[in-house]
């Protein structure tokens, strides 16, 4: 399960990619990210892969808060 809890990602004061995103994807579900250019699709994936950190909020994978896990351990979750 992947859960975004009030996740915000701002690149600068004027550039916010995601704002207060709440999303839960259960095991076995398929999700398609569809949206206009600049709507935050790639940012969501980069946050899950821990290529970047959220500005606010938390992301959980199988109940584990990503901020508490080293990036090299992400595939094991």
N, CA, C, O and CB atoms as a CASP TS submission, in Angstrom:
PFRMAT TS
TARGET T0000
AUTHOR 0000-0000-0000
METHOD Language model
MODEL 1
PARENT N/A
ATOM      1  N   UNK     1       0.827  -1.165   0.000  1.00  0.00           N
ATOM      2  CA  UNK     1       0.000   0.000   0.000  1.00  0.00           C
ATOM      3  C   UNK     1       0.883   1.244   0.000  1.00  0.00           C
ATOM      4  O   UNK     1       1.889   1.302   0.707  1.00  0.00           O
ATOM      5  CB  UNK     1      -0.947  -0.011   1.199  1.00  0.00           C
ATOM      6  N   UNK     2       0.504   2.220  -0.784  1.00  0.00           N
ATOM      7  CA  UNK     2       1.188   3.511  -0.815  1.00  0.00           C
ATOM      8  C   UNK     2       0.175   4.554  -0.378  1.00  0.00           C
ATOM      9  O   UNK     2      -0.948   4.597  -0.882  1.00  0.00           O
ATOM     10  CB  UNK     2       1.776   3.838  -2.245  1.00  0.00           C
ATOM     11  N   UNK     3       0.583   5.396   0.568  1.00  0.00           N
ATOM     12  CA  UNK     3      -0.335   6.422   1.062  1.00  0.00           C
ATOM     13  C   UNK     3       0.366   7.771   1.129  1.00  0.00           C
ATOM     14  O   UNK     3       1.416   7.907   1.758  1.00  0.00           O
ATOM     15  CB  UNK     3      -0.889   6.038   2.447  1.00  0.00           C
ATOM     16  N   UNK     4      -0.218   8.751   0.485  1.00  0.00           N
ATOM     17  CA  UNK     4       0.217  10.141   0.587  1.00  0.00           C
ATOM     18  C   UNK     4      -0.700  10.803   1.607  1.00  0.00           C
ATOM     19  O   UNK     4      -1.922  10.759   1.460  1.00  0.00           O
ATOM     20  CB  UNK     4       0.174  10.886  -0.816  1.00  0.00           C
ATOM     21  N   UNK     5      -0.133  11.406   2.624  1.00  0.00           N
ATOM     22  CA  UNK     5      -0.915  12.044   3.670  1.00  0.00           C
ATOM     23  C   UNK     5      -0.588  13.537   3.723  1.00  0.00           C
ATOM     24  O   UNK     5       0.450  13.936   4.250  1.00  0.00           O
ATOM     25  CB  UNK     5      -0.647  11.376   5.037  1.00  0.00           C
ATOM     26  N   UNK     6      -1.480  14.349   3.175  1.00  0.00           N
ATOM     27  CA  UNK     6      -1.300  15.809   3.146  1.00  0.00           C
ATOM     28  C   UNK     6       0.054  16.221   2.584  1.00  0.00           C
ATOM     29  O   UNK     6       0.717  17.098   3.138  1.00  0.00           O
ATOM     30  CB  UNK     6      -1.460  16.379   4.542  1.00  0.00           C
ATOM     31  N   UNK     7       0.464  15.598   1.497  1.00  0.00           N
ATOM     32  CA  UNK     7       1.788  15.846   0.921  1.00  0.00           C
ATOM     33  C   UNK     7       1.772  17.101   0.051  1.00  0.00           C
ATOM     34  O   UNK     7       0.925  17.271  -0.825  1.00  0.00           O
ATOM     35  CB  UNK     7       2.253  14.633   0.093  1.00  0.00           C
ATOM     36  N   UNK     8       2.725  17.957   0.323  1.00  0.00           N
ATOM     37  CA  UNK     8       2.966  19.144  -0.485  1.00  0.00           C
ATOM     38  C   UNK     8       4.409  19.100  -0.952  1.00  0.00           C
ATOM     39  O   UNK     8       5.307  18.755  -0.184  1.00  0.00           O
ATOM     40  CB  UNK     8       2.666  20.455   0.311  1.00  0.00           C
ATOM     41  N   UNK     9       4.629  19.450  -2.212  1.00  0.00           N
ATOM     42  CA  UNK     9       5.985  19.593  -2.739  1.00  0.00           C
ATOM     43  C   UNK     9       6.056  20.932  -3.450  1.00  0.00           C
ATOM     44  O   UNK     9       5.398  21.155  -4.466  1.00  0.00           O
ATOM     45  CB  UNK     9       6.364  18.412  -3.706  1.00  0.00           C
ATOM     46  N   UNK    10       6.870  21.817  -2.894  1.00  0.00           N
ATOM     47  CA  UNK    10       7.083  23.133  -3.488  1.00  0.00           C
ATOM     48  C   UNK    10       8.544  23.237  -3.890  1.00  0.00           C
ATOM     49  O   UNK    10       9.440  22.952  -3.096  1.00  0.00           O
ATOM     50  CB  UNK    10       6.686  24.281  -2.501  1.00  0.00           C
ATOM     51  N   UNK    11       8.774  23.644  -5.119  1.00  0.00           N
ATOM     52  CA  UNK    11      10.138  23.847  -5.599  1.00  0.00           C
ATOM     53  C   UNK    11      10.633  25.234  -5.225  1.00  0.00           C
ATOM     54  O   UNK    11      11.833  25.451  -5.055  1.00  0.00           O
ATOM     55  CB  UNK    11      10.213  23.648  -7.119  1.00  0.00           C
ATOM     56  N   UNK    12       9.712  26.158  -5.099  1.00  0.00           N
ATOM     57  CA  UNK    12      10.000  27.513  -4.634  1.00  0.00           C
ATOM     58  C   UNK    12       8.686  28.078  -4.099  1.00  0.00           C
ATOM     59  O   UNK    12       7.650  27.415  -4.141  1.00  0.00           O
ATOM     60  CB  UNK    12      10.603  28.423  -5.790  1.00  0.00           C
ATOM     61  N   UNK    13       8.744  29.293  -3.603  1.00  0.00           N
ATOM     62  CA  UNK    13       7.536  29.929  -3.064  1.00  0.00           C
ATOM     63  C   UNK    13       6.429  30.005  -4.117  1.00  0.00           C
ATOM     64  O   UNK    13       5.247  29.868  -3.800  1.00  0.00           O
ATOM     65  CB  UNK    13       7.862  31.338  -2.545  1.00  0.00           C
ATOM     66  N   UNK    14       6.823  30.224  -5.359  1.00  0.00           N
ATOM     67  CA  UNK    14       5.847  30.403  -6.432  1.00  0.00           C
ATOM     68  C   UNK    14       5.589  29.149  -7.261  1.00  0.00           C
ATOM     69  O   UNK    14       4.707  29.155  -8.120  1.00  0.00           O
ATOM     70  CB  UNK    14       6.301  31.492  -7.333  1.00  0.00           C
ATOM     71  N   UNK    15       6.341  28.073  -7.020  1.00  0.00           N
ATOM     72  CA  UNK    15       6.201  26.861  -7.826  1.00  0.00           C
ATOM     73  C   UNK    15       5.853  25.679  -6.928  1.00  0.00           C
ATOM     74  O   UNK    15       6.728  25.075  -6.307  1.00  0.00           O
ATOM     75  CB  UNK    15       7.499  26.575  -8.620  1.00  0.00           C
ATOM     76  N   UNK    16       4.574  25.363  -6.869  1.00  0.00           N
ATOM     77  CA  UNK    16       4.087  24.248  -6.056  1.00  0.00           C
ATOM     78  C   UNK    16       3.628  23.147  -7.001  1.00  0.00           C
ATOM     79  O   UNK    16       2.716  23.349  -7.804  1.00  0.00           O
ATOM     80  CB  UNK    16       2.924  24.696  -5.097  1.00  0.00           C
ATOM     81  N   UNK    17       4.263  21.976  -6.904  1.00  0.00           N
ATOM     82  CA  UNK    17       3.916  20.849  -7.778  1.00  0.00           C
ATOM     83  C   UNK    17       2.737  20.057  -7.223  1.00  0.00           C
ATOM     84  O   UNK    17       1.854  19.641  -7.973  1.00  0.00           O
ATOM     85  CB  UNK    17       5.125  19.923  -7.961  1.00  0.00           C
ATOM     86  N   UNK    18       2.723  19.849  -5.913  1.00  0.00           N
ATOM     87  CA  UNK    18       1.633  19.123  -5.246  1.00  0.00           C
ATOM     88  C   UNK    18       1.233  19.908  -4.007  1.00  0.00           C
ATOM     89  O   UNK    18       2.087  20.456  -3.311  1.00  0.00           O
ATOM     90  CB  UNK    18       2.060  17.656  -4.869  1.00  0.00           C
ATOM     91  N   UNK    19      -0.054  19.962  -3.733  1.00  0.00           N
ATOM     92  CA  UNK    19      -0.509  20.693  -2.555  1.00  0.00           C
ATOM     93  C   UNK    19      -1.541  19.875  -1.791  1.00  0.00           C
ATOM     94  O   UNK    19      -2.637  19.612  -2.284  1.00  0.00           O
ATOM     95  CB  UNK    19      -1.096  22.057  -2.955  1.00  0.00           C
ATOM     96  N   UNK    20      -1.164  19.476  -0.569  1.00  0.00           N
ATOM     97  CA  UNK    20      -2.034  18.719   0.343  1.00  0.00           C
ATOM     98  C   UNK    20      -2.638  17.482  -0.323  1.00  0.00           C
ATOM     99  O   UNK    20      -3.843  17.244  -0.231  1.00  0.00           O
ATOM    100  CB  UNK    20      -3.154  19.616   0.862  1.00  0.00           C
ATOM    101  N   UNK    21      -1.796  16.704  -0.989  1.00  0.00           N
ATOM    102  CA  UNK    21      -2.253  15.491  -1.676  1.00  0.00           C
ATOM    103  C   UNK    21      -2.544  14.386  -0.671  1.00  0.00           C
ATOM    104  O   UNK    21      -1.701  14.054   0.163  1.00  0.00           O
ATOM    105  CB  UNK    21      -1.204  15.016  -2.698  1.00  0.00           C
ATOM    106  N   UNK    22      -3.735  13.823  -0.758  1.00  0.00           N
ATOM    107  CA  UNK    22      -4.126  12.654   0.025  1.00  0.00           C
ATOM    108  C   UNK    22      -4.546  11.581  -0.965  1.00  0.00           C
ATOM    109  O   UNK    22      -5.482  11.767  -1.742  1.00  0.00           O
ATOM    110  CB  UNK    22      -5.284  12.987   1.046  1.00  0.00           C
ATOM    111  N   UNK    23      -3.842  10.453  -0.928  1.00  0.00           N
ATOM    112  CA  UNK    23      -4.094   9.380  -1.886  1.00  0.00           C
ATOM    113  C   UNK    23      -3.686   8.064  -1.251  1.00  0.00           C
ATOM    114  O   UNK    23      -2.642   7.976  -0.604  1.00  0.00           O
ATOM    115  CB  UNK    23      -3.325   9.617  -3.222  1.00  0.00           C
ATOM    116  N   UNK    24      -4.508   7.039  -1.436  1.00  0.00           N
ATOM    117  CA  UNK    24      -4.169   5.704  -0.945  1.00  0.00           C
ATOM    118  C   UNK    24      -4.313   4.713  -2.090  1.00  0.00           C
ATOM    119  O   UNK    24      -5.359   4.631  -2.734  1.00  0.00           O
ATOM    120  CB  UNK    24      -5.073   5.297   0.260  1.00  0.00           C
ATOM    121  N   UNK    25      -3.246   3.964  -2.330  1.00  0.00           N
ATOM    122  CA  UNK    25      -3.231   2.940  -3.375  1.00  0.00           C
ATOM    123  C   UNK    25      -3.015   1.605  -2.676  1.00  0.00           C
ATOM    124  O   UNK    25      -1.960   1.370  -2.087  1.00  0.00           O
ATOM    125  CB  UNK    25      -2.110   3.217  -4.464  1.00  0.00           C
ATOM    126  N   UNK    26      -4.008   0.736  -2.740  1.00  0.00           N
ATOM    127  CA  UNK    26      -3.920  -0.560  -2.076  1.00  0.00           C
ATOM    128  C   UNK    26      -3.137  -1.559  -2.916  1.00  0.00           C
ATOM    129  O   UNK    26      -3.025  -1.418  -4.134  1.00  0.00           O
ATOM    130  CB  UNK    26      -5.315  -1.102  -1.784  1.00  0.00           C
ATOM    131  N   UNK    27      -2.601  -2.567  -2.245  1.00  0.00           N
ATOM    132  CA  UNK    27      -1.858  -3.622  -2.930  1.00  0.00           C
ATOM    133  C   UNK    27      -2.745  -4.267  -3.994  1.00  0.00           C
ATOM    134  O   UNK    27      -3.908  -4.579  -3.742  1.00  0.00           O
ATOM    135  CB  UNK    27      -1.354  -4.689  -1.918  1.00  0.00           C
ATOM    136  N   UNK    28      -2.183  -4.459  -5.176  1.00  0.00           N
ATOM    137  CA  UNK    28      -2.909  -5.080  -6.271  1.00  0.00           C
ATOM    138  C   UNK    28      -3.658  -4.102  -7.161  1.00  0.00           C
ATOM    139  O   UNK    28      -4.119  -4.474  -8.240  1.00  0.00           O
ATOM    140  CB  UNK    28      -3.862  -6.064  -5.728  1.00  0.00           C
ATOM    141  N   UNK    29      -3.782  -2.860  -6.721  1.00  0.00           N
ATOM    142  CA  UNK    29      -4.458  -1.852  -7.542  1.00  0.00           C
ATOM    143  C   UNK    29      -3.517  -1.331  -8.617  1.00  0.00           C
ATOM    144  O   UNK    29      -2.306  -1.249  -8.412  1.00  0.00           O
ATOM    145  CB  UNK    29      -4.968  -0.688  -6.668  1.00  0.00           C
ATOM    146  N   UNK    30      -4.084  -0.982  -9.759  1.00  0.00           N
ATOM    147  CA  UNK    30      -3.343  -0.330 -10.832  1.00  0.00           C
ATOM    148  C   UNK    30      -3.774   1.125 -10.866  1.00  0.00           C
ATOM    149  O   UNK    30      -4.963   1.436 -10.793  1.00  0.00           O
ATOM    150  CB  UNK    30      -3.587  -1.031 -12.215  1.00  0.00           C
ATOM    151  N   UNK    31      -2.804   2.005 -10.978  1.00  0.00           N
ATOM    152  CA  UNK    31      -3.092   3.434 -10.997  1.00  0.00           C
ATOM    153  C   UNK    31      -2.432   4.053 -12.213  1.00  0.00           C
ATOM    154  O   UNK    31      -1.269   3.775 -12.509  1.00  0.00           O
ATOM    155  CB  UNK    31      -2.608   4.124  -9.697  1.00  0.00           C
ATOM    156  N   UNK    32      -3.165   4.877 -12.904  1.00  0.00           N
ATOM    157  CA  UNK    32      -2.630   5.631 -14.037  1.00  0.00           C
ATOM    158  C   UNK    32      -2.581   7.096 -13.638  1.00  0.00           C
ATOM    159  O   UNK    32      -3.580   7.654 -13.185  1.00  0.00           O
ATOM    160  CB  UNK    32      -3.495   5.424 -15.330  1.00  0.00           C
ATOM    161  N   UNK    33      -1.433   7.712 -13.804  1.00  0.00           N
ATOM    162  CA  UNK    33      -1.299   9.140 -13.523  1.00  0.00           C
ATOM    163  C   UNK    33      -1.487   9.895 -14.830  1.00  0.00           C
ATOM    164  O   UNK    33      -0.672   9.789 -15.747  1.00  0.00           O
ATOM    165  CB  UNK    33       0.090   9.470 -12.873  1.00  0.00           C
ATOM    166  N   UNK    34      -2.549  10.642 -14.901  1.00  0.00           N
ATOM    167  CA  UNK    34      -2.887  11.380 -16.115  1.00  0.00           C
ATOM    168  C   UNK    34      -3.069  12.843 -15.744  1.00  0.00           C
ATOM    169  O   UNK    34      -3.731  13.164 -14.757  1.00  0.00           O
ATOM    170  CB  UNK    34      -4.175  10.806 -16.795  1.00  0.00           C
ATOM    171  N   UNK    35      -2.487  13.716 -16.528  1.00  0.00           N
ATOM    172  CA  UNK    35      -2.657  15.139 -16.275  1.00  0.00           C
ATOM    173  C   UNK    35      -1.830  15.959 -17.231  1.00  0.00           C
ATOM    174  O   UNK    35      -0.999  15.437 -17.975  1.00  0.00           O
ATOM    175  CB  UNK    35      -2.286  15.476 -14.847  1.00  0.00           C
ATOM    176  N   UNK    36      -2.069  17.226 -17.198  1.00  0.00           N
ATOM    177  CA  UNK    36      -1.345  18.154 -18.067  1.00  0.00           C
ATOM    178  C   UNK    36       0.121  18.241 -17.650  1.00  0.00           C
ATOM    179  O   UNK    36       0.491  17.870 -16.536  1.00  0.00           O
ATOM    180  CB  UNK    36      -1.997  19.552 -18.029  1.00  0.00           C
ATOM    181  N   UNK    37       0.926  18.728 -18.550  1.00  0.00           N
ATOM    182  CA  UNK    37       2.334  18.961 -18.256  1.00  0.00           C
ATOM    183  C   UNK    37       2.450  19.893 -17.049  1.00  0.00           C
ATOM    184  O   UNK    37       1.797  20.935 -16.987  1.00  0.00           O
ATOM    185  CB  UNK    37       3.067  19.560 -19.491  1.00  0.00           C
ATOM    186  N   UNK    38       3.293  19.500 -16.095  1.00  0.00           N
ATOM    187  CA  UNK    38       3.484  20.326 -14.912  1.00  0.00           C
ATOM    188  C   UNK    38       2.469  20.109 -13.812  1.00  0.00           C
ATOM    189  O   UNK    38       2.420  20.888 -12.859  1.00  0.00           O
ATOM    190  CB  UNK    38       3.463  21.734 -15.300  1.00  0.00           C
ATOM    191  N   UNK    39       1.652  19.064 -13.919  1.00  0.00           N
ATOM    192  CA  UNK    39       0.608  18.843 -12.912  1.00  0.00           C
ATOM    193  C   UNK    39       1.070  18.008 -11.716  1.00  0.00           C
ATOM    194  O   UNK    39       0.300  17.810 -10.777  1.00  0.00           O
ATOM    195  CB  UNK    39      -0.572  18.172 -13.552  1.00  0.00           C
ATOM    196  N   UNK    40       2.320  17.513 -11.734  1.00  0.00           N
ATOM    197  CA  UNK    40       2.855  16.810 -10.572  1.00  0.00           C
ATOM    198  C   UNK    40       2.993  15.307 -10.710  1.00  0.00           C
ATOM    199  O   UNK    40       3.310  14.633  -9.730  1.00  0.00           O
ATOM    200  CB  UNK    40       2.011  17.088  -9.426  1.00  0.00           C
ATOM    201  N   UNK    41       2.765  14.760 -11.894  1.00  0.00           N
ATOM    202  CA  UNK    41       2.846  13.297 -12.083  1.00  0.00           C
ATOM    203  C   UNK    41       4.254  12.774 -11.793  1.00  0.00           C
ATOM    204  O   UNK    41       4.417  11.840 -11.007  1.00  0.00           O
ATOM    205  CB  UNK    41       2.436  12.918 -13.523  1.00  0.00           C
ATOM    206  N   UNK    42       5.246  13.354 -12.406  1.00  0.00           N
ATOM    207  CA  UNK    42       6.633  12.915 -12.190  1.00  0.00           C
ATOM    208  C   UNK    42       7.074  13.187 -10.763  1.00  0.00           C
ATOM    209  O   UNK    42       7.833  12.408 -10.186  1.00  0.00           O
ATOM    210  CB  UNK    42       7.581  13.617 -13.171  1.00  0.00           C
ATOM    211  N   UNK    43       6.609  14.273 -10.199  1.00  0.00           N
ATOM    212  CA  UNK    43       6.946  14.598  -8.811  1.00  0.00           C
ATOM    213  C   UNK    43       6.444  13.508  -7.874  1.00  0.00           C
ATOM    214  O   UNK    43       7.153  13.124  -6.945  1.00  0.00           O
ATOM    215  CB  UNK    43       6.349  15.962  -8.411  1.00  0.00           C
ATOM    216  N   UNK    44       5.237  13.003  -8.100  1.00  0.00           N
ATOM    217  CA  UNK    44       4.705  11.922  -7.263  1.00  0.00           C
ATOM    218  C   UNK    44       5.611  10.697  -7.315  1.00  0.00           C
ATOM    219  O   UNK    44       5.922  10.109  -6.279  1.00  0.00           O
ATOM    220  CB  UNK    44       3.282  11.544  -7.710  1.00  0.00           C
ATOM    221  N   UNK    45       6.030  10.315  -8.505  1.00  0.00           N
ATOM    222  CA  UNK    45       6.889   9.137  -8.661  1.00  0.00           C
ATOM    223  C   UNK    45       8.238   9.385  -7.998  1.00  0.00           C
ATOM    224  O   UNK    45       8.756   8.504  -7.312  1.00  0.00           O
ATOM    225  CB  UNK    45       7.081   8.789 -10.158  1.00  0.00           C
ATOM    226  N   UNK    46       8.809  10.559  -8.188  1.00  0.00           N
ATOM    227  CA  UNK    46      10.107  10.877  -7.566  1.00  0.00           C
ATOM    228  C   UNK    46      10.016  10.867  -6.042  1.00  0.00           C
ATOM    229  O   UNK    46      10.970  10.482  -5.366  1.00  0.00           O
ATOM    230  CB  UNK    46      10.608  12.250  -8.046  1.00  0.00           C
ATOM    231  N   UNK    47       8.890  11.283  -5.507  1.00  0.00           N
ATOM    232  CA  UNK    47       8.702  11.243  -4.059  1.00  0.00           C
ATOM    233  C   UNK    47       8.634   9.804  -3.555  1.00  0.00           C
ATOM    234  O   UNK    47       9.223   9.483  -2.522  1.00  0.00           O
ATOM    235  CB  UNK    47       7.429  12.001  -3.664  1.00  0.00           C
ATOM    236  N   UNK    48       7.927   8.938  -4.269  1.00  0.00           N
ATOM    237  CA  UNK    48       7.831   7.529  -3.870  1.00  0.00           C
ATOM    238  C   UNK    48       9.206   6.865  -3.919  1.00  0.00           C
ATOM    239  O   UNK    48       9.541   6.063  -3.048  1.00  0.00           O
ATOM    240  CB  UNK    48       6.838   6.771  -4.782  1.00  0.00           C
ATOM    241  N   UNK    49       9.999   7.196  -4.931  1.00  0.00           N
ATOM    242  CA  UNK    49      11.342   6.619  -5.074  1.00  0.00           C
ATOM    243  C   UNK    49      12.359   7.296  -4.167  1.00  0.00           C
ATOM    244  O   UNK    49      13.524   6.901  -4.119  1.00  0.00           O
ATOM    245  CB  UNK    49      11.805   6.718  -6.517  1.00  0.00           C
ATOM    246  N   UNK    50      11.915   8.306  -3.458  1.00  0.00           N
ATOM    247  CA  UNK    50      12.733   9.082  -2.527  1.00  0.00           C
ATOM    248  C   UNK    50      13.884   9.795  -3.234  1.00  0.00           C
ATOM    249  O   UNK    50      14.956   9.987  -2.661  1.00  0.00           O
ATOM    250  CB  UNK    50      13.282   8.175  -1.435  1.00  0.00           C
ATOM    251  N   UNK    51      13.647  10.181  -4.475  1.00  0.00           N
ATOM    252  CA  UNK    51      14.609  11.010  -5.194  1.00  0.00           C
ATOM    253  C   UNK    51      14.532  12.446  -4.686  1.00  0.00           C
ATOM    254  O   UNK    51      15.447  13.239  -4.902  1.00  0.00           O
ATOM    255  CB  UNK    51      14.351  10.956  -6.718  1.00  0.00           C
ATOM    256  N   UNK    52      13.439  12.770  -4.014  1.00  0.00           N
ATOM    257  CA  UNK    52      13.254  14.074  -3.382  1.00  0.00           C
ATOM    258  C   UNK    52      12.357  13.883  -2.169  1.00  0.00           C
ATOM    259  O   UNK    52      11.676  12.865  -2.038  1.00  0.00           O
ATOM    260  CB  UNK    52      12.643  15.118  -4.381  1.00  0.00           C
ATOM    261  N   UNK    53      12.364  14.858  -1.300  1.00  0.00           N
ATOM    262  CA  UNK    53      11.552  14.809  -0.081  1.00  0.00           C
ATOM    263  C   UNK    53      10.368  15.767  -0.216  1.00  0.00           C
ATOM    264  O   UNK    53      10.485  16.801  -0.875  1.00  0.00           O
ATOM    265  CB  UNK    53      12.408  15.169   1.171  1.00  0.00           C
ATOM    266  N   UNK    54       9.239  15.439   0.396  1.00  0.00           N
ATOM    267  CA  UNK    54       8.114  16.375   0.374  1.00  0.00           C
ATOM    268  C   UNK    54       8.427  17.615   1.214  1.00  0.00           C
ATOM    269  O   UNK    54       9.203  17.550   2.167  1.00  0.00           O
ATOM    270  CB  UNK    54       6.832  15.690   0.891  1.00  0.00           C
ATOM    271  N   UNK    55       7.827  18.722   0.857  1.00  0.00           N
ATOM    272  CA  UNK    55       7.972  19.953   1.645  1.00  0.00           C
ATOM    273  C   UNK    55       7.141  19.865   2.920  1.00  0.00           C
ATOM    274  O   UNK    55       7.478  20.472   3.937  1.00  0.00           O
ATOM    275  CB  UNK    55       7.550  21.188   0.815  1.00  0.00           C
ATOM    276  N   UNK    56       6.054  19.107   2.853  1.00  0.00           N
ATOM    277  CA  UNK    56       5.177  18.903   4.010  1.00  0.00           C
ATOM    278  C   UNK    56       4.429  17.593   3.819  1.00  0.00           C
ATOM    279  O   UNK    56       4.315  17.085   2.704  1.00  0.00           O
ATOM    280  CB  UNK    56       4.177  20.097   4.190  1.00  0.00           C
ATOM    281  N   UNK    57       3.922  17.053   4.921  1.00  0.00           N
ATOM    282  CA  UNK    57       3.170  15.806   4.859  1.00  0.00           C
ATOM    283  C   UNK    57       4.074  14.593   4.921  1.00  0.00           C
ATOM    284  O   UNK    57       5.274  14.713   5.168  1.00  0.00           O
ATOM    285  CB  UNK    57       2.343  15.760   3.603  1.00  0.00           C
ATOM    286  N   UNK    58       3.492  13.420   4.695  1.00  0.00           N
ATOM    287  CA  UNK    58       4.242  12.170   4.805  1.00  0.00           C
ATOM    288  C   UNK    58       3.763  11.168   3.767  1.00  0.00           C
ATOM    289  O   UNK    58       2.613  11.191   3.329  1.00  0.00           O
ATOM    290  CB  UNK    58       4.106  11.580   6.215  1.00  0.00           C
ATOM    291  N   UNK    59       4.687  10.280   3.385  1.00  0.00           N
ATOM    292  CA  UNK    59       4.383   9.199   2.449  1.00  0.00           C
ATOM    293  C   UNK    59       4.690   7.894   3.162  1.00  0.00           C
ATOM    294  O   UNK    59       5.737   7.752   3.793  1.00  0.00           O
ATOM    295  CB  UNK    59       5.205   9.331   1.107  1.00  0.00           C
ATOM    296  N   UNK    60       3.772   6.942   3.058  1.00  0.00           N
ATOM    297  CA  UNK    60       3.930   5.643   3.691  1.00  0.00           C
ATOM    298  C   UNK    60       3.878   4.554   2.628  1.00  0.00           C
ATOM    299  O   UNK    60       3.068   4.618   1.703  1.00  0.00           O
ATOM    300  CB  UNK    60       2.841   5.414   4.764  1.00  0.00           C
ATOM    301  N   UNK    61       4.745   3.556   2.764  1.00  0.00           N
ATOM    302  CA  UNK    61       4.711   2.371   1.908  1.00  0.00           C
ATOM    303  C   UNK    61       4.588   1.175   2.836  1.00  0.00           C
ATOM    304  O   UNK    61       5.454   0.940   3.679  1.00  0.00           O
ATOM    305  CB  UNK    61       5.994   2.265   0.981  1.00  0.00           C
ATOM    306  N   UNK    62       3.513   0.426   2.678  1.00  0.00           N
ATOM    307  CA  UNK    62       3.227  -0.722   3.553  1.00  0.00           C
ATOM    308  C   UNK    62       3.318  -0.345   5.029  1.00  0.00           C
ATOM    309  O   UNK    62       3.828  -1.113   5.845  1.00  0.00           O
ATOM    310  CB  UNK    62       4.195  -1.869   3.253  1.00  0.00           C
ATOM    311  N   UNK    63       2.820   0.840   5.363  1.00  0.00           N
ATOM    312  CA  UNK    63       2.780   1.295   6.746  1.00  0.00           C
ATOM    313  C   UNK    63       4.052   1.931   7.258  1.00  0.00           C
ATOM    314  O   UNK    63       4.072   2.444   8.377  1.00  0.00           O
ATOM    315  CB  UNK    63       2.447   0.173   7.606  1.00  0.00           C
ATOM    316  N   UNK    64       5.117   1.913   6.468  1.00  0.00           N
ATOM    317  CA  UNK    64       6.394   2.488   6.881  1.00  0.00           C
ATOM    318  C   UNK    64       6.536   3.892   6.314  1.00  0.00           C
ATOM    319  O   UNK    64       6.361   4.109   5.115  1.00  0.00           O
ATOM    320  CB  UNK    64       7.571   1.599   6.424  1.00  0.00           C
ATOM    321  N   UNK    65       6.853   4.839   7.182  1.00  0.00           N
ATOM    322  CA  UNK    65       7.038   6.223   6.752  1.00  0.00           C
ATOM    323  C   UNK    65       8.346   6.329   5.969  1.00  0.00           C
ATOM    324  O   UNK    65       9.413   6.003   6.490  1.00  0.00           O
ATOM    325  CB  UNK    65       7.040   7.196   7.975  1.00  0.00           C
ATOM    326  N   UNK    66       8.262   6.787   4.716  1.00  0.00           N
ATOM    327  CA  UNK    66       9.445   6.827   3.850  1.00  0.00           C
ATOM    328  C   UNK    66      10.570   7.683   4.410  1.00  0.00           C
ATOM    329  O   UNK    66      11.742   7.382   4.184  1.00  0.00           O
ATOM    330  CB  UNK    66       9.064   7.340   2.491  1.00  0.00           C
ATOM    331  N   UNK    67      10.239   8.736   5.131  1.00  0.00           N
ATOM    332  CA  UNK    67      11.290   9.610   5.663  1.00  0.00           C
ATOM    333  C   UNK    67      12.186   8.893   6.666  1.00  0.00           C
ATOM    334  O   UNK    67      13.288   9.361   6.951  1.00  0.00           O
ATOM    335  CB  UNK    67      10.670  10.831   6.319  1.00  0.00           C
ATOM    336  N   UNK    68      11.729   7.762   7.206  1.00  0.00           N
ATOM    337  CA  UNK    68      12.525   7.017   8.186  1.00  0.00           C
ATOM    338  C   UNK    68      13.332   5.882   7.559  1.00  0.00           C
ATOM    339  O   UNK    68      14.007   5.133   8.266  1.00  0.00           O
ATOM    340  CB  UNK    68      11.620   6.456   9.259  1.00  0.00           C
ATOM    341  N   UNK    69      13.263   5.753   6.230  1.00  0.00           N
ATOM    342  CA  UNK    69      13.915   4.637   5.537  1.00  0.00           C
ATOM    343  C   UNK    69      15.009   5.169   4.615  1.00  0.00           C
ATOM    344  O   UNK    69      14.767   6.108   3.857  1.00  0.00           O
ATOM    345  CB  UNK    69      12.880   3.806   4.729  1.00  0.00           C
ATOM    346  N   UNK    70      16.217   4.582   4.666  1.00  0.00           N
ATOM    347  CA  UNK    70      17.250   4.980   3.705  1.00  0.00           C
ATOM    348  C   UNK    70      16.804   4.645   2.279  1.00  0.00           C
ATOM    349  O   UNK    70      16.109   3.655   2.053  1.00  0.00           O
ATOM    350  CB  UNK    70      18.597   4.277   4.029  1.00  0.00           C
ATOM    351  N   UNK    71      17.205   5.466   1.340  1.00  0.00           N
ATOM    352  CA  UNK    71      16.773   5.292  -0.054  1.00  0.00           C
ATOM    353  C   UNK    71      17.105   3.898  -0.585  1.00  0.00           C
ATOM    354  O   UNK    71      16.323   3.333  -1.349  1.00  0.00           O
ATOM    355  CB  UNK    71      17.427   6.351  -0.944  1.00  0.00           C
ATOM    356  N   UNK    72      18.228   3.344  -0.203  1.00  0.00           N
ATOM    357  CA  UNK    72      18.640   2.028  -0.714  1.00  0.00           C
ATOM    358  C   UNK    72      17.694   0.909  -0.266  1.00  0.00           C
ATOM    359  O   UNK    72      17.687  -0.167  -0.864  1.00  0.00           O
ATOM    360  CB  UNK    72      20.062   1.710  -0.252  1.00  0.00           C
ATOM    361  N   UNK    73      16.893   1.155   0.783  1.00  0.00           N
ATOM    362  CA  UNK    73      15.951   0.146   1.289  1.00  0.00           C
ATOM    363  C   UNK    73      14.572   0.221   0.651  1.00  0.00           C
ATOM    364  O   UNK    73      13.738  -0.651   0.896  1.00  0.00           O
ATOM    365  CB  UNK    73      15.807   0.288   2.773  1.00  0.00           C
ATOM    366  N   UNK    74      14.314   1.230  -0.153  1.00  0.00           N
ATOM    367  CA  UNK    74      12.986   1.416  -0.748  1.00  0.00           C
ATOM    368  C   UNK    74      12.522   0.171  -1.511  1.00  0.00           C
ATOM    369  O   UNK    74      11.370  -0.229  -1.337  1.00  0.00           O
ATOM    370  CB  UNK    74      12.996   2.625  -1.688  1.00  0.00           C
ATOM    371  N   UNK    75      13.351  -0.462  -2.343  1.00  0.00           N
ATOM    372  CA  UNK    75      12.880  -1.652  -3.075  1.00  0.00           C
ATOM    373  C   UNK    75      12.442  -2.807  -2.160  1.00  0.00           C
ATOM    374  O   UNK    75      11.650  -3.651  -2.577  1.00  0.00           O
ATOM    375  CB  UNK    75      13.976  -2.142  -3.998  1.00  0.00           C
ATOM    376  N   UNK    76      12.943  -2.853  -0.932  1.00  0.00           N
ATOM    377  CA  UNK    76      12.600  -3.933  -0.008  1.00  0.00           C
ATOM    378  C   UNK    76      11.224  -3.743   0.626  1.00  0.00           C
ATOM    379  O   UNK    76      10.664  -4.681   1.194  1.00  0.00           O
ATOM    380  CB  UNK    76      13.651  -4.035   1.077  1.00  0.00           C
ATOM    381  N   UNK    77      10.686  -2.541   0.531  1.00  0.00           N
ATOM    382  CA  UNK    77       9.378  -2.287   1.140  1.00  0.00           C
ATOM    383  C   UNK    77       8.293  -2.923   0.304  1.00  0.00           C
ATOM    384  O   UNK    77       7.114  -2.825   0.645  1.00  0.00           O
ATOM    385  CB  UNK    77       9.121  -0.777   1.293  1.00  0.00           C
TER
END
